[in-house]
Amino acid sequence: MTGSEPEQLHTSVLIAPAAERRRLRKQRRQAAARLQAEQRQVEKQAAQAKAEAEKAEHRATTFLPAAGEPGPAALRSPGRFRLPRHQDTSATLAGAYPFVAEGGLGSDGVFVGQDLYSGGSFVYDPWVLYARGIITAPNIVLAGIVGSGKSSLAKSLYTRSLPFGRRVYVPGDPKGEHTAVAEAVGGRAIVLGHGLHTRLNPLDEGHRPSGLSDEQWAATVASRRRDLIGALAETVLARGLTPLEHTAIDLALTATVAENTVPILPMVVDHILSPTDVPDGRLAEDGRLVGHALRRLVAGDLGGLFDGPSTVAFDPSLPMISLDLSRVTENSTLISVLMTCSSAWMESALLDPAGGQRWVIYDEAWRLMSHPALLRRMDAHWRLARHYGIANMLIFHKLTDLDNVGDQGSAMRSLANSLLANAETRIVYRQESDQLGTTAAALGLTGTEQKLLPTLGVGQGLWKIKSRSFISQHQLHPVELELFRTDARYLGGQS
C-alpha cells in the first residue's frame, strides 16, 4: 500500500454518506411532488363534480322570464327596480325619523305660523279638528303677559277664518282693540259710552232663529228677558235675588210687555217701583231694592246706554260685529252691566243653530269672571258650543286670574274651572316665573314645558291640544302687523 491509499479510503468513507443524503432528499421531494399532484387532482375532480352538480341543478330549475310572469297574475314588473339617491341636510332629514318631530295637525285649516320643533307649517282650526275627532270641545283659552303677542294671535285666528265662511262676535271690547279689525274686514263696531247717541235696548226680540213657531219664539223671548233683568239686578246688587224679588221682576215684565210692543228698561223699572193691580200692596215693598238697583241703569250713574230704543240694528250676516266699550269710564260694575246687556243683545243670533260657524271672543276675561251672572252666561254658551257651531275664545293675562274668582270651593270658582275644563285647546304665551307653578298645575304641563314658558319670545306659544303639545311661532303679514298692534298709542303712531 502506498502512502496515498489510507487517504483515499478515508475520502470514500466521507463521500458515501453525503451522496446517500442527497438521494434521500431527492426521494422526499419527488414523494412530496406526487402527493401535491394527487391532491390537486382530487381538488380538481371535486371542483369539476361541484360545477357539474350546479349545472345540473341550474338545468333542473325553472326561472321566470326576464320580462316578468305573463298574465294578469304577474308577480314581477319588467326591468329592475331602481331608487334614485337623495341627499339633504340633517335638519331636513330629521323630520323623516320617528319620535323626533310631532306629526302635526294636518294642512286643513287656518295658517298660524311655524312649528318650531318640526320646522313645518302650523295650522289650526277648531271645527276641522272637531270633525276629525281630535278634540271634542271647540273652545280656546289664551293666556299671556302684556306684550307677548296673544292679542295678535287671537285676531289672526278669527280674521283668517273669515274666508272659510266663519263670522266673529265680540260681545264686549273694553279697550277697543277689535274696532279697527271689524271695520277692515267689512264688519261693524258699535261704540258705546256716555255722551254718545248709540243706544242698545237689551229687551229687543232680536234675531229670530229659524224653525221656531210663534209660541216657541214668544216663550224664548220672555225667558231671555227675565234672565237678563235678573242678571242685571244681581250685578248691581252684588248678590243673588230672593224669590220675592224674582216675582216682582216677572210681574213687572209681564205688565210692561202687555202694554208695549217694544219694552224698554225704564218701563220695567216703573212697574217694579209702582206695581199695578196688586191687592195687598206688598209687591212694591218686595221689589223695592231691585227697582232702585235697576234704576241706576236708567237715571243713575249707569244710565244713558240701555235706557231707550235701539239706535242700531244687529245684522247677523255681517262678517264681524264688535261692541266697543272703550269710551266707558273705568267702572267695574258698569263694564259688567254692559257686557251682560251686550251678550243678551247678541244672544238671539248667537244661539241660532242655522247661524253657521262663529267665533265668540271674550277679551280681558278677568273683568267678566268676577260677576256671577256673566260667569253663568258664559258657562252656558261654552257648554252649548258644539250644538250652535260656536268656538269661544277666552283671553287672560295669566291663568292665576282663575284663582281670583270667588272663594276656594265656591260655586263661582267651580264655574271658572269648568270653563278651562271645557276648553281642550290651551295656548300659553310667555309667563312670569312666579306664575309657572299655577300654570303647570292648571294645564298639566311637564317639567320641560314649564321651563320653556319664561323663555318664549314674542309670538311664540305653547299649544296644548288635548294631550298633544306644540311650540309655534306666530307669523304676521305686514298689513296684519300694522292693523293688529296694540301699542300704537304708546309709540305715538310710529310703525
C-alpha positions as CSV (number, residue, x, y, z in Angstrom):
1,M,0.0,0.0,0.0
2,T,1.4,3.3,-1.0
3,G,1.3,6.2,1.2
4,S,-1.8,7.6,-0.6
5,E,-4.1,4.6,0.0
6,P,-5.2,5.5,3.5
7,E,-6.1,9.0,2.5
8,Q,-8.2,7.7,-0.5
9,L,-10.0,5.2,1.8
10,H,-10.8,7.9,4.3
11,T,-12.2,10.1,1.5
12,S,-14.5,7.5,0.1
13,V,-15.9,6.8,3.6
14,L,-16.7,10.5,4.0
15,I,-18.2,10.9,0.5
16,A,-20.6,7.9,0.7
17,P,-22.9,9.3,3.5
18,A,-23.3,12.7,1.7
19,A,-24.5,11.0,-1.6
20,E,-27.0,9.0,0.4
21,R,-28.4,12.1,2.0
22,R,-28.8,13.8,-1.4
23,R,-30.6,10.7,-2.7
24,L,-32.9,10.6,0.2
25,R,-33.7,14.4,-0.1
26,K,-34.5,13.8,-3.8
27,Q,-36.8,10.9,-3.0
28,R,-38.6,13.1,-0.4
29,R,-39.1,15.9,-2.9
30,Q,-40.4,13.5,-5.5
31,A,-42.8,12.0,-3.0
32,A,-44.0,15.4,-1.9
33,A,-44.5,16.4,-5.6
34,R,-46.5,13.3,-6.2
35,L,-48.7,14.0,-3.1
36,Q,-49.3,17.5,-4.2
37,A,-50.1,16.4,-7.7
38,E,-52.6,13.9,-6.3
39,Q,-54.1,16.5,-4.0
40,R,-54.5,18.9,-6.8
41,Q,-56.1,16.2,-8.9
42,V,-58.5,15.4,-6.1
43,E,-59.4,19.0,-5.7
44,K,-59.8,19.5,-9.4
45,Q,-62.1,16.5,-9.6
46,A,-64.1,17.8,-6.6
47,A,-64.5,21.2,-8.3
48,Q,-65.5,19.6,-11.5
49,A,-68.0,17.5,-9.7
50,K,-69.4,20.6,-7.9
51,A,-69.6,22.5,-11.2
52,E,-71.4,19.6,-12.8
53,A,-73.8,19.4,-9.9
54,E,-74.6,23.2,-10.1
55,K,-75.1,23.0,-13.8
56,A,-77.4,20.1,-13.3
57,E,-79.3,22.0,-10.6
58,H,-79.5,25.1,-12.8
59,R,-80.8,23.0,-15.7
60,A,-83.4,21.4,-13.5
61,T,-84.6,24.8,-12.0
62,T,-87.5,26.7,-13.7
63,F,-87.0,30.5,-13.8
64,L,-89.5,33.3,-14.7
65,P,-88.8,35.0,-18.0
66,A,-86.8,38.2,-17.9
67,A,-89.8,40.3,-18.9
68,G,-91.8,39.0,-15.9
69,E,-94.5,36.4,-15.4
70,P,-97.2,36.8,-18.1
71,G,-100.8,37.2,-17.5
72,P,-102.9,39.3,-15.0
73,A,-101.4,37.5,-12.0
74,A,-97.9,38.6,-12.8
75,L,-95.8,39.0,-9.6
76,R,-92.9,40.8,-11.2
77,S,-92.5,44.0,-13.1
78,P,-90.3,44.2,-16.2
79,G,-86.9,45.7,-15.6
80,R,-85.1,46.2,-12.4
81,F,-86.3,48.4,-9.5
82,R,-84.0,51.4,-9.1
83,L,-84.5,54.0,-6.4
84,P,-82.8,57.4,-7.0
85,R,-80.4,58.5,-4.4
86,H,-81.5,61.6,-2.3
87,Q,-79.2,63.9,-0.5
88,D,-80.3,66.6,2.0
89,T,-79.3,68.3,5.2
90,S,-79.7,66.7,8.6
91,A,-82.1,69.4,9.6
92,T,-84.4,68.5,6.8
93,L,-84.0,64.7,7.1
94,A,-84.6,64.8,10.8
95,G,-88.3,65.1,10.0
96,A,-88.2,61.6,8.5
97,Y,-87.1,59.9,11.7
98,P,-89.8,58.7,14.1
99,F,-90.1,60.2,17.6
100,V,-88.0,63.2,16.6
101,A,-90.8,65.5,15.3
102,E,-94.6,65.6,16.0
103,G,-96.8,64.5,13.1
104,G,-98.7,67.8,13.2
105,L,-102.4,68.7,12.9
106,G,-102.6,68.4,9.2
107,S,-102.9,71.0,6.5
108,D,-106.6,71.8,6.7
109,G,-107.5,75.0,8.4
110,V,-106.0,78.4,9.2
111,F,-102.3,79.0,8.9
112,V,-100.8,80.2,12.2
113,G,-97.1,80.1,11.7
114,Q,-94.2,77.7,12.1
115,D,-93.9,74.7,14.3
116,L,-90.6,75.3,16.0
117,Y,-89.8,71.7,16.6
118,S,-90.6,70.2,13.2
119,G,-89.9,73.3,11.1
120,G,-93.2,72.8,9.2
121,S,-96.2,75.0,8.9
122,F,-98.6,75.1,11.9
123,V,-102.2,75.1,11.0
124,Y,-105.2,75.2,13.4
125,D,-109.0,75.2,13.0
126,P,-111.3,74.1,15.9
127,W,-114.1,73.0,13.6
128,V,-111.8,70.9,11.4
129,L,-110.2,69.2,14.5
130,Y,-113.6,68.6,15.9
131,A,-114.8,67.0,12.7
132,R,-111.7,64.7,12.7
133,G,-112.3,63.7,16.3
134,I,-109.0,65.2,17.6
135,I,-110.9,67.5,20.0
136,T,-114.4,67.3,21.5
137,A,-114.7,70.8,22.8
138,P,-114.1,73.6,20.3
139,N,-113.3,76.3,22.9
140,I,-109.9,78.0,23.5
141,V,-108.2,79.6,26.5
142,L,-105.4,82.0,25.6
143,A,-103.1,83.4,28.3
144,G,-100.0,85.6,28.0
145,I,-98.4,88.6,29.7
146,V,-98.6,92.0,28.2
147,G,-96.5,92.3,25.0
148,S,-96.2,88.6,24.4
149,G,-98.4,88.7,21.2
150,K,-101.6,87.0,22.4
151,S,-103.9,89.7,21.0
152,S,-102.4,89.5,17.6
153,L,-102.8,85.7,17.6
154,A,-106.5,86.0,18.5
155,K,-107.1,88.5,15.7
156,S,-105.2,86.3,13.2
157,L,-107.2,83.2,14.1
158,Y,-110.6,84.8,13.6
159,T,-109.8,87.1,10.6
160,R,-108.1,84.3,8.7
161,S,-111.2,82.2,9.3
162,L,-113.5,84.7,7.5
163,P,-112.7,83.4,4.0
164,F,-113.9,80.0,5.2
165,G,-117.4,81.3,5.9
166,R,-117.0,81.9,9.7
167,R,-118.2,85.0,11.4
168,V,-117.0,86.8,14.5
169,Y,-118.8,88.3,17.5
170,V,-117.1,90.3,20.2
171,P,-119.7,90.9,22.9
172,G,-117.5,93.4,24.7
173,D,-114.2,95.1,23.8
174,P,-113.1,97.0,26.9
175,K,-110.1,98.6,25.2
176,G,-111.4,99.0,21.6
177,E,-108.7,96.8,20.1
178,H,-111.1,95.0,17.8
179,T,-112.8,98.1,16.3
180,A,-110.3,98.7,13.6
181,V,-110.2,95.0,12.7
182,A,-114.0,94.9,12.4
183,E,-114.1,97.9,10.1
184,A,-111.2,96.5,8.0
185,V,-112.9,93.2,7.3
186,G,-116.3,94.7,6.3
187,G,-117.9,94.3,9.7
188,R,-119.2,96.8,12.2
189,A,-118.0,98.1,15.6
190,I,-120.8,99.6,17.8
191,V,-119.3,102.1,20.1
192,L,-121.0,102.5,23.5
193,G,-120.3,105.2,26.1
194,H,-121.5,108.2,27.9
195,G,-122.3,111.2,25.7
196,L,-122.8,109.1,22.6
197,H,-126.1,108.7,20.7
198,T,-125.8,105.0,20.5
199,R,-128.4,103.0,22.4
200,L,-129.0,99.3,22.7
201,N,-132.2,98.0,24.0
202,P,-131.4,94.6,25.6
203,L,-135.1,93.8,25.7
204,D,-135.4,93.7,21.9
205,E,-136.7,90.5,20.5
206,G,-133.6,90.3,18.3
207,H,-132.9,87.9,15.6
208,R,-135.4,85.0,15.3
209,P,-133.8,81.6,14.7
210,S,-135.3,79.5,12.0
211,G,-137.7,76.7,12.8
212,L,-139.4,78.2,15.8
213,S,-143.2,78.6,16.0
214,D,-144.8,81.8,17.2
215,E,-145.5,80.2,20.6
216,Q,-142.0,78.9,21.0
217,W,-140.5,82.2,19.9
218,A,-142.7,84.1,22.4
219,A,-141.7,81.8,25.2
220,T,-138.0,82.1,24.3
221,V,-138.1,85.9,24.2
222,A,-139.9,86.0,27.6
223,S,-137.4,83.7,29.2
224,R,-134.5,85.6,27.9
225,R,-135.9,88.9,29.1
226,R,-136.5,87.6,32.6
227,D,-133.0,86.1,32.8
228,L,-131.4,89.4,31.6
229,I,-133.2,91.6,34.1
230,G,-132.4,89.2,36.9
231,A,-128.8,89.1,35.9
232,L,-128.6,93.0,35.7
233,A,-130.1,93.2,39.2
234,E,-127.7,90.7,40.6
235,T,-124.8,92.5,39.1
236,V,-125.8,95.9,40.5
237,L,-126.8,94.4,43.9
238,A,-123.7,92.2,44.0
239,R,-125.8,89.3,45.4
240,G,-128.4,86.8,44.4
241,L,-132.1,87.6,44.2
242,T,-134.7,86.3,46.6
243,P,-137.9,84.6,45.4
244,L,-139.9,87.7,46.2
245,E,-137.6,89.8,44.0
246,H,-137.9,87.3,41.2
247,T,-141.7,87.6,41.4
248,A,-141.6,91.4,41.3
249,I,-139.4,91.3,38.2
250,D,-141.6,88.7,36.5
251,L,-144.9,90.6,37.1
252,A,-143.4,93.9,36.1
253,L,-142.0,92.5,32.9
254,T,-145.4,90.8,32.1
255,A,-147.2,94.1,32.6
256,T,-144.7,96.0,30.5
257,V,-144.9,93.6,27.6
258,A,-148.7,93.7,27.7
259,E,-148.8,97.4,27.4
260,N,-145.9,98.0,24.9
261,T,-144.9,96.3,21.6
262,V,-141.2,97.1,22.3
263,P,-140.5,97.2,26.0
264,I,-137.6,99.2,27.4
265,L,-135.9,99.2,30.8
266,P,-137.4,102.4,32.2
267,M,-140.9,100.9,31.7
268,V,-139.9,97.8,33.7
269,V,-138.4,99.9,36.5
270,D,-141.6,101.9,36.8
271,H,-143.7,98.8,37.1
272,I,-141.3,97.3,39.8
273,L,-141.4,100.5,41.9
274,S,-145.1,101.2,41.2
275,P,-146.8,97.9,40.5
276,T,-150.5,97.9,39.4
277,D,-153.3,95.6,40.2
278,V,-151.7,94.4,43.5
279,P,-154.4,93.7,46.1
280,D,-152.3,93.6,49.2
281,G,-149.9,96.4,48.2
282,R,-146.8,94.4,49.4
283,L,-145.3,93.9,45.9
284,A,-143.8,97.3,45.9
285,E,-142.0,96.6,49.1
286,D,-140.8,93.2,47.9
287,G,-139.2,94.7,44.8
288,R,-138.0,98.0,46.2
289,L,-134.3,97.1,46.3
290,V,-134.4,95.5,42.9
291,G,-136.2,98.5,41.4
292,H,-133.7,101.0,42.8
293,A,-130.8,98.9,41.6
294,L,-132.2,98.8,38.1
295,R,-133.0,102.5,38.2
296,R,-129.2,103.1,38.2
297,L,-129.3,101.8,34.6
298,V,-132.0,104.3,33.7
299,A,-131.4,107.5,35.5
300,G,-128.4,107.0,37.7
301,D,-124.6,106.8,37.1
302,L,-125.0,103.7,34.9
303,G,-127.7,105.3,32.7
304,G,-127.6,106.6,29.1
305,L,-126.7,103.4,27.3
306,F,-129.6,100.9,27.6
307,D,-132.5,103.1,28.7
308,G,-134.1,103.7,25.3
309,P,-135.0,102.0,22.0
310,S,-132.1,100.7,20.0
311,T,-130.5,103.2,17.6
312,V,-128.6,100.4,15.7
313,A,-129.7,97.1,14.4
314,F,-128.0,93.8,14.8
315,D,-127.1,92.3,11.4
316,P,-126.0,88.7,11.9
317,S,-125.0,88.4,8.2
318,L,-122.0,90.8,8.7
319,P,-118.6,89.0,8.9
320,M,-117.8,90.7,12.3
321,I,-119.6,92.6,15.0
322,S,-117.9,94.1,17.9
323,L,-119.2,96.2,20.9
324,D,-116.6,98.8,21.7
325,L,-116.7,99.7,25.4
326,S,-113.5,101.8,25.4
327,R,-115.5,105.0,25.9
328,V,-116.9,103.8,29.2
329,T,-115.4,105.2,32.3
330,E,-113.4,102.8,34.5
331,N,-116.3,101.4,36.5
332,S,-116.2,97.7,37.0
333,T,-120.0,97.5,37.7
334,L,-120.8,99.4,34.5
335,I,-118.5,97.2,32.5
336,S,-120.2,94.1,33.8
337,V,-123.6,95.6,33.1
338,L,-122.6,96.5,29.6
339,M,-121.2,93.0,29.0
340,T,-124.4,91.4,30.3
341,C,-126.6,93.6,28.1
342,S,-124.5,93.2,25.0
343,S,-124.3,89.5,25.4
344,A,-128.1,89.3,25.7
345,W,-128.4,91.6,22.7
346,M,-126.3,89.2,20.6
347,E,-127.6,86.1,22.1
348,S,-130.6,85.5,19.8
349,A,-128.3,85.5,16.8
350,L,-125.6,83.6,18.6
351,L,-127.8,80.7,19.6
352,D,-129.3,80.2,16.2
353,P,-128.4,76.6,15.1
354,A,-128.6,77.7,11.5
355,G,-126.3,80.7,12.0
356,G,-123.2,78.8,10.8
357,Q,-119.8,78.6,12.5
358,R,-118.9,81.6,14.6
359,W,-116.1,82.8,16.8
360,V,-117.1,84.5,20.1
361,I,-114.2,86.5,21.7
362,Y,-114.1,87.3,25.4
363,D,-111.3,89.7,25.7
364,E,-110.0,90.9,29.1
365,A,-111.7,87.9,30.7
366,W,-110.6,88.8,34.2
367,R,-113.2,91.6,34.2
368,L,-116.0,89.3,33.5
369,M,-115.3,86.3,35.7
370,S,-115.8,88.3,39.0
371,H,-119.5,88.6,38.3
372,P,-121.7,85.5,38.8
373,A,-124.4,86.4,36.3
374,L,-121.8,86.9,33.5
375,L,-119.9,83.8,34.5
376,R,-123.1,81.7,34.4
377,R,-124.0,83.1,30.9
378,M,-120.5,82.3,29.6
379,D,-120.6,78.8,31.1
380,A,-123.9,78.1,29.3
381,H,-122.5,79.3,26.0
382,W,-119.4,77.1,26.4
383,R,-121.4,74.0,27.2
384,L,-123.7,74.5,24.1
385,A,-120.8,75.5,21.8
386,R,-120.9,72.3,19.7
387,H,-124.7,72.4,19.3
388,Y,-124.7,76.0,18.0
389,G,-121.4,75.8,16.0
390,I,-119.6,78.3,18.3
391,A,-115.9,78.4,19.1
392,N,-115.4,80.5,22.3
393,M,-112.1,82.2,23.0
394,L,-111.3,83.4,26.5
395,I,-108.3,85.7,26.7
396,F,-106.4,86.1,30.0
397,H,-103.1,87.7,31.1
398,K,-102.3,84.7,33.3
399,L,-104.2,81.6,34.5
400,T,-103.9,82.6,38.1
401,D,-106.7,85.0,37.3
402,L,-109.0,82.0,37.8
403,D,-107.9,81.9,41.5
404,N,-109.4,85.4,42.0
405,V,-112.9,84.2,41.0
406,G,-114.9,83.6,44.2
407,D,-113.7,81.8,47.3
408,Q,-112.0,78.4,47.4
409,G,-114.7,75.7,46.9
410,S,-117.4,78.2,45.9
411,A,-119.8,77.8,43.0
412,M,-118.1,80.7,41.1
413,R,-114.7,79.1,41.4
414,S,-116.2,75.8,40.1
415,L,-117.8,77.6,37.1
416,A,-114.5,79.3,36.3
417,N,-112.6,76.0,36.4
418,S,-115.3,74.4,34.2
419,L,-114.5,77.0,31.5
420,L,-110.9,75.7,31.5
421,A,-112.1,72.1,31.6
422,N,-114.4,72.6,28.6
423,A,-111.6,74.1,26.5
424,E,-109.4,71.4,25.0
425,T,-107.2,74.0,23.3
426,R,-105.0,75.9,25.8
427,I,-102.5,78.4,24.4
428,V,-99.9,79.8,26.8
429,Y,-97.6,82.6,25.8
430,R,-94.8,83.9,27.9
431,Q,-95.4,83.8,31.7
432,E,-93.5,85.2,34.6
433,S,-91.5,82.9,36.7
434,D,-93.8,83.3,39.8
435,Q,-96.8,82.1,37.7
436,L,-95.2,78.8,36.5
437,G,-96.4,76.6,39.3
438,T,-100.1,77.5,39.0
439,T,-100.0,77.4,35.2
440,A,-98.3,74.0,35.2
441,A,-100.8,72.6,37.7
442,A,-103.8,74.0,35.8
443,L,-102.7,72.7,32.4
444,G,-100.9,69.6,33.5
445,L,-97.6,70.7,32.0
446,T,-94.5,68.6,32.1
447,G,-91.3,69.9,33.7
448,T,-89.8,70.7,30.3
449,E,-92.9,72.6,29.2
450,Q,-92.9,74.5,32.4
451,K,-89.3,75.6,31.9
452,L,-90.0,76.7,28.4
453,L,-92.7,79.3,29.3
454,P,-90.4,82.1,30.6
455,T,-88.1,81.8,27.6
456,L,-90.7,82.2,24.9
457,G,-90.2,85.1,22.6
458,V,-92.9,87.5,21.1
459,G,-95.4,85.5,19.2
460,Q,-94.2,82.1,20.5
461,G,-96.6,80.0,22.4
462,L,-97.1,76.6,23.9
463,W,-100.2,74.9,22.4
464,K,-101.8,72.2,24.5
465,I,-104.4,70.5,22.2
466,K,-105.9,67.7,24.3
467,S,-102.9,65.5,25.1
468,R,-100.6,66.9,22.4
469,S,-98.1,69.8,22.7
470,F,-96.7,72.2,20.1
471,I,-94.4,75.2,20.2
472,S,-95.5,77.6,17.5
473,Q,-94.1,80.9,16.2
474,H,-97.0,83.1,15.0
475,Q,-96.3,84.8,11.7
476,L,-97.9,88.0,10.6
477,H,-98.3,89.7,7.3
478,P,-97.1,93.3,7.3
479,V,-100.7,94.6,6.9
480,E,-101.8,92.4,9.8
481,L,-98.9,93.7,11.9
482,E,-99.9,97.3,11.3
483,L,-103.6,96.6,11.9
484,F,-103.3,94.3,15.0
485,R,-100.7,96.1,17.0
486,T,-101.9,97.3,20.4
487,D,-99.0,99.7,21.2
488,A,-99.7,102.3,18.5
489,R,-100.7,104.9,21.1
490,Y,-97.6,104.2,23.2
491,L,-95.4,104.6,20.2
492,G,-97.1,107.8,19.1
493,G,-98.3,106.3,15.8
494,Q,-94.9,105.0,14.8
495,S,-94.7,101.8,12.8
